[in-house]
Amino acid sequence: MKFKIVLLVLLCSFFVSAGDVVLISLHYENEEISLSEQSNLIGNYPDRKLQGGEYTLNLVSAKDEPIYSFNFDVPSKVYIDSSQSGGDVIELDAFDFGLLVPYFKEAKEVTISKKGEEVLNFKNPKSKRNYSWIWLIIIIIVILIVLGFCLFNRNTYKIKKEI
């Protein structure tokens, strides 16, 4: 019985997967944002249920329609905890930070605006991943699990018949 439960949990875990995301590395200096780098990755992006901030990132389609957007603040404050002063806040003038956004192949460009005025605009990177081989692995794993169930049930039936 434990074997069947373990196989069921393993089978269900194959259907949980991460999606394509884009890591956008930005540079902030003197209240200006510039693009440092973009990288396509596999992962999960934040749900962003709590949004706030003066900047807005938009993923725009080829038809100039927004696909995905969220608000964010530039993380310019560093909180320092020291035992002597009890803590302090340092405001940075120049630093790098990153934003993780979902990848949409129909997205043409990414725009960042501040209070409705566009600050930065760049093209959405193309994904270089080919996932056709994953389906083959999933099918092989499912076949192995089904064969495992069949062999396990056949052996338990023989044992019950002998008793």
N, C-alpha and C positions, 0 to 999 in steps of 0.2 A: 504494500500500500504506500509506503514511504517513497519507493522508487517511482511510482506513478505520479505522486505529487511533485517530486523533484523534476521529473520530465515535463510536467505541465507548466511549472514555473519557468523552466528553461525555454520552453516553446513560446510562452507569452513574452519573455524578455526580448526575443528577436524582433518583435513588432514595435518596440520602443527605439526610436532612432533620433539622432540629431539631424538638423537641416543645414543647408548652406547659409553661412553668414558672411558679412563683410566687416573686417576690422578697418576702420578709418582712423589713421593716425594724423593728428592735427598739431600745429604749432601755434602758440598764443604769445604775442609780444606786442606791448604798447596798444592794447585793446584791438588788435587785428588778428584774425585767424587765417592761417594758410595750411594747405594740404601738404603733409609730409609723405604719406604712403598709404596705399590701399592693399589689403590682402584678402583673398578668398580663403575661408576656413570652413571646417565642419564643427558645428557646435549649436548652442542654444543662445538666443538673444534675450535680454531682460524683458519682462512683461510690461514694464513702464506704466503700471496702473496709477502710480503717484507721479504726476508730471508737474513740473514747474520750471521756471527759468525764463530768461529774456531771449534766448536763442531758440530757433525752430529748425529742425532738419526735416526735409521733404524728399522722398523718392518720387520722381516724376516719370510718367510713361511717355512713350513716343507721341501720344495724342495730347501731351501737356496736361494730363490729369494726375492729381496726387494719388499715389498707391499706398504710401505709408508715411506717417509723420509723427514727430514727438518734440516736446520742448525739453531743453536742458540748460543748465548753468555751466559756466566755465569754472572748473575746480581750481581756483586761484588761491585758496586759503589752505594753509597747513597748520594743523593743530598740534602743538608740542606740549607734552606733559612732563613736568620736572618736579622733583620733590621740594625744591627750594622756593620756587615762585608759585607753584600750584597749577601752572599751565599758561600757555600763551598762544597767540595766533599770529602767523606770519603771512603777509600778503605778497604773492609772487608776481613779478612783472613779466617774466619770460619762462615758458615751460612747454612741455609736450604732454598731450593727453590723447586718449583714444575713445572712440564710440563704436559699439557693436550693433550692427543693424542687420535685419534679415536680407537675404539675397532674393531678388525677383528678376528673372531673366527679361521680363517685359519693361523693366525700369531703364530709362534712357540716361537720366542724369540725377545727380544729388545736389540739392541746393540747401544752403544754410543762410538763414536770415535773422536779423536782429530788429525786433519791433517793426516787422513788415518790410524792411529794407534789405535787399539781398547783399550778403557779405561774401559768400563763396559759392562757386558753381563748378562742378566737375562731372565727368562721365562715369557711369556705373561700370565697374570692371566686369569683364566677361568671365564666366566660370570655365575652368579648364578641366573639370572633373567628368569622368565617364563612369556611370554607375551600372552599366549593363551586366557586368560580371557579378554584382552583388546578388542579382536574382538567381543566378546559377548556384551560388553558395547557399542561399536560402532554400532552394528546392532540394539540394542534396541533404541539408540538415533535416528538413521535414521528412524526407524519405528514410533517413537513418532513425529518426525518432519513431516513425510508424513501424519500421522493422523491429526496433527495440521493444515496442509494445506487443507486437505479434509473438516474438520469441519469448518474452516474459510470460504472456498469457498461456502459451503452449506448454511451457515448463510447469507452471502452477497447475494446469489441468491434468498433466501426467501424474504429478505428485498426489493430487486429490483422488485420481482413479486408482492408484496403487494402494491407497489406504482403504 
